[in-house]
Every structure is written in structure tokens, then in C-alpha cells.
Amino acid sequence: MESKNIQQANYYALSNSHDSVVSIAQKLGVGYSTLDKWILKANPVGSSKRQLSPEQQRILDLEKDVKQLREANAFLFEYIEIYYNRIRRHSAIGKLNPEAFEQKYFKNLEGSVVHDTV
């Protein structure tokens, strides 16, 4: 089964040589590393990374950089929203942290009486 996939991948790659290896892998529905292994197995002289043009390699490197930036952004967002903003004091709520403000707010609600006006 795997040799059939390798043959299909090589045929597709040769007939679409103007596409990057990444786009060919996406069109085949396989990962880049899987396609790279298949090409290496069919052509042991060199891997697909050596067959990329400098522009294609630069695009691949940029895609990796974008992925790393997105991961860093998600980490920073989580740190700020989940941890830091919950402990820092906010000027808009009387220089209290959100937890202290919430406790004060609900304590004040307990003492007040709510009247229904119907």
C-alpha cells in the first residue's frame, strides 16, 4: 500500500513540479514530512528539501516562523488574560484587582435590598 502511495506522490510531484513540496503535500492530503520521506525513499540521492528552489525554501522557513509567532502570541495572550490581568490592579475599578473588586461588589449587594416595582 505504501509503495502505491509513493508512486502516486512521485507522479503527482513530477506532473506538478511548478508547485512547492508543501502545496503538493497539502493537495495529496499528507504531511510535508511524510511526502519528504516518500520522495527520499523513491529517490535516495537527495531529499525534497534539496530539490526546493531558494524561493520555495524561504517560503517554507517563513511558514515555520509564522507558526512559531502564532504559538508565542497564544502563550502571551493566555498569560496576560488568564494570569496577569486577574492579579494586577485596575484604575477603572478603584485600584483593586478584579477578584477583590468582585468580592467588594457582591458584599455590597448583600446589604442592599432589591424592591420589585410592578
N, CA, C and O atoms as a GROMACS GRO file, in nm:
protein
  472
    1MET      N    1   0.083  -0.120   0.000
    1MET     CA    2   0.000   0.000   0.000
    1MET      C    3   0.087   0.125   0.000
    1MET      O    4   0.059   0.221  -0.072
    2GLU      N    5   0.194   0.124   0.082
    2GLU     CA    6   0.277   0.242   0.092
    2GLU      C    7   0.352   0.268  -0.039
    2GLU      O    8   0.370   0.383  -0.078
    3SER      N    9   0.396   0.161  -0.108
    3SER     CA   10   0.467   0.182  -0.234
    3SER      C   11   0.374   0.243  -0.339
    3SER      O   12   0.418   0.321  -0.423
    4LYS      N   13   0.245   0.208  -0.334
    4LYS     CA   14   0.148   0.269  -0.426
    4LYS      C   15   0.136   0.419  -0.396
    4LYS      O   16   0.130   0.501  -0.488
    5ASN      N   17   0.131   0.454  -0.266
    5ASN     CA   18   0.126   0.595  -0.228
    5ASN      C   19   0.251   0.669  -0.273
    5ASN      O   20   0.243   0.783  -0.318
    6ILE      N   21   0.365   0.603  -0.261
    6ILE     CA   22   0.490   0.665  -0.302
    6ILE      C   23   0.490   0.690  -0.452
    6ILE      O   24   0.531   0.797  -0.498
    7GLN      N   25   0.444   0.591  -0.529
    7GLN     CA   26   0.438   0.608  -0.674
    7GLN      C   27   0.343   0.720  -0.712
    7GLN      O   28   0.374   0.801  -0.799
    8GLN      N   29   0.227   0.724  -0.648
    8GLN     CA   30   0.130   0.830  -0.678
    8GLN      C   31   0.187   0.967  -0.641
    8GLN      O   32   0.170   1.064  -0.716
    9ALA      N   33   0.253   0.974  -0.527
    9ALA     CA   34   0.310   1.102  -0.483
    9ALA      C   35   0.418   1.148  -0.580
    9ALA      O   36   0.424   1.266  -0.614
   10ASN      N   37   0.503   1.057  -0.624
   10ASN     CA   38   0.609   1.094  -0.718
   10ASN      C   39   0.551   1.137  -0.852
   10ASN      O   40   0.596   1.235  -0.912
   11TYR      N   41   0.452   1.064  -0.900
   11TYR     CA   42   0.387   1.101  -1.025
   11TYR      C   43   0.326   1.240  -1.014
   11TYR      O   44   0.342   1.324  -1.102
   12TYR      N   45   0.255   1.262  -0.905
   12TYR     CA   46   0.190   1.392  -0.885
   12TYR      C   47   0.294   1.503  -0.873
   12TYR      O   48   0.277   1.611  -0.930
   13ALA      N   49   0.401   1.476  -0.799
   13ALA     CA   50   0.506   1.576  -0.781
   13ALA      C   51   0.573   1.610  -0.914
   13ALA      O   52   0.601   1.727  -0.941
   14LEU      N   53   0.598   1.508  -0.996
   14LEU     CA   54   0.662   1.534  -1.125
   14LEU      C   55   0.570   1.610  -1.220
   14LEU      O   56   0.614   1.698  -1.293
   15SER      N   57   0.441   1.575  -1.219
   15SER     CA   58   0.348   1.642  -1.309
   15SER      C   59   0.312   1.782  -1.260
   15SER      O   60   0.259   1.862  -1.337
   16ASN      N   61   0.340   1.812  -1.134
   16ASN     CA   62   0.312   1.945  -1.078
   16ASN      C   63   0.440   2.006  -1.021
   16ASN      O   64   0.439   2.065  -0.913
   17SER      N   65   0.549   1.993  -1.095
   17SER     CA   66   0.679   2.036  -1.044
   17SER      C   67   0.686   2.186  -1.020
   17SER      O   68   0.776   2.234  -0.952
   18HIS      N   69   0.592   2.262  -1.077
   18HIS     CA   70   0.590   2.407  -1.054
   18HIS      C   71   0.537   2.440  -0.914
   18HIS      O   72   0.556   2.552  -0.866
   19ASP      N   73   0.472   2.345  -0.848
   19ASP     CA   74   0.420   2.366  -0.712
   19ASP      C   75   0.529   2.336  -0.610
   19ASP      O   76   0.623   2.261  -0.637
   20SER      N   77   0.516   2.396  -0.492
   20SER     CA   78   0.610   2.366  -0.385
   20SER      C   79   0.576   2.230  -0.324
   20SER      O   80   0.465   2.180  -0.340
   21VAL      N   81   0.672   2.172  -0.257
   21VAL     CA   82   0.650   2.041  -0.194
   21VAL      C   83   0.540   2.052  -0.089
   21VAL      O   84   0.460   1.959  -0.073
   22VAL      N   85   0.534   2.165  -0.020
   22VAL     CA   86   0.431   2.185   0.082
   22VAL      C   87   0.292   2.183   0.019
   22VAL      O   88   0.201   2.118   0.070
   23SER      N   89   0.276   2.255  -0.093
   23SER     CA   90   0.143   2.258  -0.157
   23SER      C   91   0.108   2.122  -0.217
   23SER      O   92  -0.009   2.084  -0.216
   24ILE      N   93   0.206   2.050  -0.267
   24ILE     CA   94   0.180   1.915  -0.319
   24ILE      C   95   0.136   1.824  -0.206
   24ILE      O   96   0.042   1.746  -0.221
   25ALA      N   97   0.203   1.834  -0.091
   25ALA     CA   98   0.165   1.753   0.026
   25ALA      C   99   0.022   1.784   0.068
   25ALA      O  100  -0.055   1.694   0.100
   26GLN      N  101  -0.014   1.912   0.068
   26GLN     CA  102  -0.150   1.950   0.104
   26GLN      C  103  -0.252   1.896   0.005
   26GLN      O  104  -0.358   1.849   0.045
   27LYS      N  105  -0.220   1.902  -0.124
   27LYS     CA  106  -0.312   1.851  -0.226
   27LYS      C  107  -0.330   1.700  -0.215
   27LYS      O  108  -0.437   1.647  -0.244
   28LEU      N  109  -0.221   1.631  -0.174
   28LEU     CA  110  -0.229   1.485  -0.157
   28LEU      C  111  -0.294   1.446  -0.025
   28LEU      O  112  -0.330   1.330  -0.004
   29GLY      N  113  -0.308   1.543   0.066
   29GLY     CA  114  -0.367   1.515   0.196
   29GLY      C  115  -0.272   1.445   0.291
   29GLY      O  116  -0.316   1.370   0.379
   30VAL      N  117  -0.142   1.469   0.274
   30VAL     CA  118  -0.042   1.409   0.362
   30VAL      C  119   0.044   1.521   0.420
   30VAL      O  120   0.045   1.633   0.368
   31GLY      N  121   0.115   1.490   0.526
   31GLY     CA  122   0.204   1.588   0.586
   31GLY      C  123   0.329   1.608   0.502
   31GLY      O  124   0.367   1.522   0.423
   32TYR      N  125   0.392   1.723   0.520
   32TYR     CA  126   0.514   1.754   0.446
   32TYR      C  127   0.622   1.649   0.473
   32TYR      O  128   0.689   1.604   0.381
   33SER      N  129   0.638   1.611   0.600
   33SER     CA  130   0.744   1.515   0.633
   33SER      C  131   0.717   1.378   0.572
   33SER      O  132   0.810   1.308   0.532
   34THR      N  133   0.590   1.341   0.563
   34THR     CA  134   0.554   1.213   0.501
   34THR      C  135   0.591   1.214   0.353
   34THR      O  136   0.652   1.120   0.302
   35LEU      N  137   0.555   1.323   0.285
   35LEU     CA  138   0.588   1.334   0.143
   35LEU      C  139   0.740   1.336   0.124
   35LEU      O  140   0.792   1.276   0.030
   36ASP      N  141   0.809   1.405   0.213
   36ASP     CA  142   0.955   1.410   0.207
   36ASP      C  143   1.015   1.270   0.221
   36ASP      O  144   1.110   1.235   0.150
   37LYS      N  145   0.961   1.190   0.312
   37LYS     CA  146   1.008   1.052   0.330
   37LYS      C  147   0.982   0.968   0.205
   37LYS      O  148   1.066   0.889   0.164
   38TRP      N  149   0.864   0.987   0.146
   38TRP     CA  150   0.830   0.912   0.026
   38TRP      C  151   0.926   0.947  -0.089
   38TRP      O  152   0.974   0.859  -0.160
   39ILE      N  153   0.953   1.076  -0.105
   39ILE     CA  154   1.042   1.118  -0.213
   39ILE      C  155   1.182   1.067  -0.188
   39ILE      O  156   1.250   1.023  -0.281
   40LEU      N  157   1.227   1.071  -0.063
   40LEU     CA  158   1.359   1.020  -0.028
   40LEU      C  159   1.368   0.870  -0.055
   40LEU      O  160   1.471   0.820  -0.101
   41LYS      N  161   1.259   0.799  -0.024
   41LYS     CA  162   1.258   0.654  -0.045
   41LYS      C  163   1.264   0.622  -0.194
   41LYS      O  164   1.332   0.528  -0.235
   42ALA      N  165   1.194   0.700  -0.275
   42ALA     CA  166   1.191   0.675  -0.419
   42ALA      C  167   1.317   0.728  -0.488
   42ALA      O  168   1.357   0.678  -0.593
   43ASN      N  169   1.378   0.828  -0.429
   43ASN     CA  170   1.497   0.891  -0.486
   43ASN      C  171   1.600   0.909  -0.376
   43ASN      O  172   1.613   1.018  -0.322
   44PRO      N  173   1.674   0.804  -0.341
   44PRO     CA  174   1.764   0.809  -0.226
   44PRO      C  175   1.882   0.906  -0.241
   44PRO      O  176   1.956   0.928  -0.145
   45VAL      N  177   1.900   0.962  -0.360
   45VAL     CA  178   2.013   1.053  -0.382
   45VAL      C  179   1.998   1.181  -0.300
   45VAL      O  180   2.096   1.231  -0.245
   46GLY      N  181   1.876   1.233  -0.291
   46GLY     CA  182   1.855   1.358  -0.217
   46GLY      C  183   1.713   1.369  -0.167
   46GLY      O  184   1.622   1.306  -0.221
   47SER      N  185   1.695   1.446  -0.066
   47SER     CA  186   1.561   1.467  -0.012
   47SER      C  187   1.494   1.581  -0.085
   47SER      O  188   1.556   1.652  -0.164
   48SER      N  189   1.365   1.598  -0.058
   48SER     CA  190   1.290   1.703  -0.126
   48SER      C  191   1.338   1.840  -0.083
   48SER      O  192   1.319   1.937  -0.156
   49LYS      N  193   1.399   1.852   0.035
   49LYS     CA  194   1.449   1.983   0.078
   49LYS      C  195   1.559   2.030  -0.015
   49LYS      O  196   1.569   2.150  -0.042
   50ARG      N  197   1.641   1.940  -0.065
   50ARG     CA  198   1.748   1.978  -0.157
   50ARG      C  199   1.692   2.015  -0.294
   50ARG      O  200   1.757   2.085  -0.371
   51GLN      N  201   1.574   1.969  -0.325
   51GLN     CA  202   1.515   1.995  -0.454
   51GLN      C  203   1.433   2.124  -0.456
   51GLN      O  204   1.385   2.165  -0.562
   52LEU      N  205   1.416   2.187  -0.341
   52LEU     CA  206   1.340   2.311  -0.336
   52LEU      C  207   1.423   2.425  -0.392
   52LEU      O  208   1.545   2.430  -0.374
   53SER      N  209   1.356   2.514  -0.460
   53SER     CA  210   1.427   2.635  -0.506
   53SER      C  211   1.450   2.723  -0.384
   53SER      O  212   1.385   2.706  -0.281
   54PRO      N  213   1.542   2.817  -0.394
   54PRO     CA  214   1.566   2.907  -0.280
   54PRO      C  215   1.439   2.981  -0.237
   54PRO      O  216   1.416   3.003  -0.118
   55GLU      N  217   1.357   3.019  -0.334
   55GLU     CA  218   1.231   3.088  -0.302
   55GLU      C  219   1.137   2.996  -0.225
   55GLU      O  220   1.075   3.037  -0.127
   56GLN      N  221   1.126   2.870  -0.270
   56GLN     CA  222   1.039   2.775  -0.201
   56GLN      C  223   1.091   2.746  -0.060
   56GLN      O  224   1.011   2.734   0.033
   57GLN      N  225   1.222   2.735  -0.044
   57GLN     CA  226   1.279   2.712   0.089
   57GLN      C  227   1.253   2.832   0.179
   57GLN      O  228   1.224   2.815   0.298
   58ARG      N  229   1.262   2.952   0.124
   58ARG     CA  230   1.235   3.074   0.201
   58ARG      C  231   1.089   3.076   0.246
   58ARG      O  232   1.059   3.113   0.359
   59ILE      N  233   0.998   3.038   0.158
   59ILE     CA  234   0.856   3.032   0.193
   59ILE      C  235   0.834   2.931   0.303
   59ILE      O  236   0.759   2.957   0.398
   60LEU      N  237   0.897   2.817   0.292
   60LEU     CA  238   0.885   2.714   0.396
   60LEU      C  239   0.936   2.764   0.530
   60LEU      O  240   0.874   2.741   0.634
   61ASP      N  241   1.050   2.834   0.528
   61ASP     CA  242   1.105   2.891   0.651
   61ASP      C  243   1.012   2.997   0.710
   61ASP      O  244   0.994   3.004   0.831
   62LEU      N  245   0.953   3.080   0.623
   62LEU     CA  246   0.860   3.182   0.670
   62LEU      C  247   0.735   3.119   0.731
   62LEU      O  248   0.682   3.170   0.831
   63GLU      N  249   0.686   3.010   0.672
   63GLU     CA  250   0.569   2.941   0.728
   63GLU      C  251   0.600   2.888   0.868
   63GLU      O  252   0.515   2.893   0.957
   64LYS      N  253   0.722   2.838   0.888
   64LYS     CA  254   0.763   2.792   1.021
   64LYS      C  255   0.768   2.910   1.118
   64LYS      O  256   0.725   2.898   1.233
   65ASP      N  257   0.821   3.024   1.072
   65ASP     CA  258   0.829   3.143   1.156
   65ASP      C  259   0.689   3.191   1.197
   65ASP      O  260   0.666   3.228   1.313
   66VAL      N  261   0.597   3.190   1.102
   66VAL     CA  262   0.460   3.232   1.131
   66VAL      C  263   0.397   3.139   1.235
   66VAL      O  264   0.329   3.185   1.327
   67LYS      N  265   0.420   3.010   1.222
   67LYS     CA  266   0.367   2.914   1.318
   67LYS      C  267   0.423   2.943   1.458
   67LYS      O  268   0.349   2.942   1.556
   68GLN      N  269   0.554   2.968   1.466
   68GLN     CA  270   0.616   2.998   1.596
   68GLN      C  271   0.561   3.128   1.654
   68GLN      O  272   0.539   3.136   1.775
   69LEU      N  273   0.539   3.229   1.570
   69LEU     CA  274   0.483   3.355   1.618
   69LEU      C  275   0.340   3.337   1.669
   69LEU      O  276   0.302   3.397   1.769
   70ARG      N  277   0.262   3.255   1.600
   70ARG     CA  278   0.125   3.229   1.646
   70ARG      C  279   0.126   3.157   1.781
   70ARG      O  280   0.044   3.188   1.868
   71GLU      N  281   0.217   3.063   1.798
   71GLU     CA  282   0.227   2.992   1.927
   71GLU      C  283   0.270   3.088   2.038
   71GLU      O  284   0.216   3.083   2.148
   72ALA      N  285   0.365   3.176   2.008
   72ALA     CA  286   0.409   3.274   2.108
   72ALA      C  287   0.296   3.371   2.142
   72ALA      O  288   0.277   3.407   2.258
   73ASN      N  289   0.221   3.412   2.040
   73ASN     CA  290   0.108   3.502   2.061
   73ASN      C  291   0.003   3.437   2.150
   73ASN      O  292  -0.051   3.502   2.240
   74ALA      N  293  -0.027   3.310   2.126
   74ALA     CA  294  -0.125   3.239   2.208
   74ALA      C  295  -0.077   3.227   2.352
   74ALA      O  296  -0.155   3.242   2.445
   75PHE      N  297   0.053   3.201   2.370
   75PHE     CA  298   0.108   3.191   2.505
   75PHE      C  299   0.097   3.325   2.578
   75PHE      O  300   0.054   3.329   2.693
   76LEU      N  301   0.136   3.433   2.511
   76LEU     CA  302   0.129   3.566   2.573
   76LEU      C  303  -0.015   3.605   2.605
   76LEU      O  304  -0.042   3.660   2.712
   77PHE      N  305  -0.106   3.578   2.513
   77PHE     CA  306  -0.247   3.610   2.537
   77PHE      C  307  -0.297   3.537   2.660
   77PHE      O  308  -0.363   3.595   2.746
   78GLU      N  309  -0.264   3.408   2.669
   78GLU     CA  310  -0.308   3.329   2.784
   78GLU      C  311  -0.248   3.384   2.913
   78GLU      O  312  -0.318   3.395   3.014
   79TYR      N  313  -0.120   3.418   2.910
   79TYR     CA  314  -0.056   3.471   3.031
   79TYR      C  315  -0.124   3.602   3.075
   79TYR      O  316  -0.158   3.619   3.192
   80ILE      N  317  -0.142   3.692   2.980
   80ILE     CA  318  -0.200   3.823   3.015
   80ILE      C  319  -0.344   3.809   3.060
   80ILE      O  320  -0.381   3.862   3.165
   81GLU      N  321  -0.427   3.741   2.982
   81GLU     CA  322  -0.570   3.734   3.012
   81GLU      C  323  -0.604   3.641   3.129
   81GLU      O  324  -0.693   3.671   3.208
   82ILE      N  325  -0.533   3.531   3.141
   82ILE     CA  326  -0.566   3.432   3.243
   82ILE      C  327  -0.497   3.463   3.375
   82ILE      O  328  -0.558   3.446   3.481
   83TYR      N  329  -0.373   3.508   3.371
   83TYR     CA  330  -0.298   3.526   3.495
   83TYR      C  331  -0.281   3.673   3.532
   83TYR      O  332  -0.331   3.716   3.636
   84TYR      N  333  -0.212   3.749   3.448
   84TYR     CA  334  -0.170   3.883   3.486
   84TYR      C  335  -0.288   3.977   3.512
   84TYR      O  336  -0.289   4.044   3.615
   85ASN      N  337  -0.384   3.982   3.424
   85ASN     CA  338  -0.496   4.075   3.442
   85ASN      C  339  -0.581   4.042   3.565
   85ASN      O  340  -0.654   4.129   3.614
   86ARG      N  341  -0.572   3.921   3.613
   86ARG     CA  342  -0.650   3.883   3.733
   86ARG      C  343  -0.583   3.927   3.862
   86ARG      O  344  -0.649   3.935   3.966
   87ILE      N  345  -0.452   3.954   3.857
   87ILE     CA  346  -0.385   3.994   3.980
   87ILE      C  347  -0.345   4.141   3.981
   87ILE      O  348  -0.324   4.198   4.088
   88ARG      N  349  -0.333   4.203   3.865
   88ARG     CA  350  -0.290   4.344   3.863
   88ARG      C  351  -0.405   4.434   3.906
   88ARG      O  352  -0.522   4.398   3.894
   89ARG      N  353  -0.370   4.551   3.956
   89ARG     CA  354  -0.470   4.648   4.000
   89ARG      C  355  -0.514   4.730   3.880
   89ARG      O  356  -0.433   4.773   3.798
   90HIS      N  357  -0.645   4.752   3.870
   90HIS     CA  358  -0.703   4.828   3.759
   90HIS      C  359  -0.750   4.963   3.810
   90HIS      O  360  -0.824   4.970   3.908
   91SER      N  361  -0.709   5.068   3.744
   91SER     CA  362  -0.750   5.202   3.787
   91SER      C  363  -0.900   5.224   3.769
   91SER      O  364  -0.961   5.301   3.843
   92ALA      N  365  -0.960   5.159   3.672
   92ALA     CA  366  -1.102   5.178   3.644
   92ALA      C  367  -1.192   5.119   3.754
   92ALA      O  368  -1.310   5.154   3.763
   93ILE      N  369  -1.138   5.033   3.837
   93ILE     CA  370  -1.219   4.972   3.944
   93ILE      C  371  -1.161   5.002   4.082
   93ILE      O  372  -1.160   4.918   4.172
   94GLY      N  373  -1.112   5.126   4.094
   94GLY     CA  374  -1.068   5.172   4.225
   94GLY      C  375  -0.936   5.114   4.271
   94GLY      O  376  -0.918   5.090   4.390
   95LYS      N  377  -0.844   5.091   4.179
   95LYS     CA  378  -0.711   5.036   4.212
   95LYS      C  379  -0.719   4.901   4.282
   95LYS      O  380  -0.634   4.869   4.365
   96LEU      N  381  -0.820   4.823   4.249
   96LEU     CA  382  -0.834   4.688   4.303
   96LEU      C  383  -0.807   4.588   4.192
   96LEU      O  384  -0.821   4.619   4.074
   97ASN      N  385  -0.768   4.467   4.233
   97ASN     CA  386  -0.760   4.364   4.131
   97ASN      C  387  -0.902   4.312   4.108
   97ASN      O  388  -0.989   4.332   4.193
   98PRO      N  389  -0.929   4.248   3.996
   98PRO     CA  390  -1.066   4.206   3.964
   98PRO      C  391  -1.131   4.118   4.071
   98PRO      O  392  -1.250   4.131   4.097
   99GLU      N  393  -1.054   4.030   4.132
   99GLU     CA  394  -1.112   3.942   4.233
   99GLU      C  395  -1.157   4.022   4.356
   99GLU      O  396  -1.266   3.998   4.409
  100ALA      N  397  -1.074   4.116   4.402
  100ALA     CA  398  -1.110   4.198   4.518
  100ALA      C  399  -1.230   4.286   4.485
  100ALA      O  400  -1.319   4.304   4.568
  101PHE      N  401  -1.234   4.341   4.363
  101PHE     CA  402  -1.348   4.423   4.322
  101PHE      C  403  -1.477   4.341   4.322
  101PHE      O  404  -1.580   4.388   4.369
  102GLU      N  405  -1.469   4.221   4.271
  102GLU     CA  406  -1.588   4.135   4.266
  102GLU      C  407  -1.636   4.101   4.407
  102GLU      O  408  -1.757   4.103   4.434
  103GLN      N  409  -1.544   4.070   4.496
  103GLN     CA  410  -1.583   4.040   4.634
  103GLN      C  411  -1.649   4.162   4.698
  103GLN      O  412  -1.751   4.148   4.766
  104LYS      N  413  -1.592   4.279   4.678
  104LYS     CA  414  -1.648   4.402   4.734
  104LYS      C  415  -1.787   4.428   4.675
  104LYS      O  416  -1.879   4.467   4.747
  105TYR      N  417  -1.800   4.408   4.547
  105TYR     CA  418  -1.928   4.431   4.479
  105TYR      C  419  -2.038   4.341   4.535
  105TYR      O  420  -2.147   4.388   4.567
  106PHE      N  421  -2.009   4.210   4.548
  106PHE     CA  422  -2.110   4.118   4.598
  106PHE      C  423  -2.138   4.140   4.747
  106PHE      O  424  -2.249   4.115   4.793
  107LYS      N  425  -2.041   4.186   4.821
  107LYS     CA  426  -2.062   4.217   4.963
  107LYS      C  427  -2.157   4.336   4.975
  107LYS      O  428  -2.244   4.337   5.062
  108ASN      N  429  -2.141   4.435   4.888
  108ASN     CA  430  -2.232   4.550   4.887
  108ASN      C  431  -2.372   4.510   4.845
  108ASN      O  432  -2.470   4.567   4.893
  109LEU      N  433  -2.384   4.413   4.756
  109LEU     CA  434  -2.516   4.367   4.712
  109LEU      C  435  -2.591   4.296   4.825
  109LEU      O  436  -2.713   4.306   4.834
  110GLU      N  437  -2.519   4.226   4.908
  110GLU     CA  438  -2.583   4.154   5.019
  110GLU      C  439  -2.652   4.249   5.113
  110GLU      O  440  -2.757   4.215   5.167
  111GLY      N  441  -2.596   4.366   5.135
  111GLY     CA  442  -2.655   4.462   5.228
  111GLY      C  443  -2.768   4.542   5.167
  111GLY      O  444  -2.848   4.602   5.240
  112SER      N  445  -2.777   4.545   5.037
  112SER     CA  446  -2.884   4.625   4.975
  112SER      C  447  -3.008   4.541   4.956
  112SER      O  448  -3.002   4.419   4.941
  113VAL      N  449  -3.121   4.610   4.957
  113VAL     CA  450  -3.249   4.544   4.939
  113VAL      C  451  -3.302   4.578   4.800
  113VAL      O  452  -3.304   4.694   4.759
  114VAL      N  453  -3.343   4.477   4.730
  114VAL     CA  454  -3.395   4.496   4.596
  114VAL      C  455  -3.547   4.502   4.605
  114VAL      O  456  -3.609   4.412   4.661
  115HIS      N  457  -3.608   4.609   4.550
  115HIS     CA  458  -3.754   4.628   4.554
  115HIS      C  459  -3.811   4.599   4.415
  115HIS      O  460  -3.760   4.649   4.314
  116ASP      N  461  -3.912   4.520   4.411
  116ASP     CA  462  -3.982   4.496   4.285
  116ASP      C  463  -4.089   4.603   4.270
  116ASP      O  464  -4.169   4.625   4.360
  117THR      N  465  -4.089   4.667   4.158
  117THR     CA  466  -4.193   4.766   4.130
  117THR      C  467  -4.274   4.714   4.014
  117THR      O  468  -4.229   4.713   3.899
  118VAL      N  469  -4.391   4.671   4.045
  118VAL     CA  470  -4.476   4.617   3.941
  118VAL      C  471  -4.597   4.701   3.922
  118VAL      O  472  -4.681   4.670   3.838
   0.00000   0.00000   0.00000
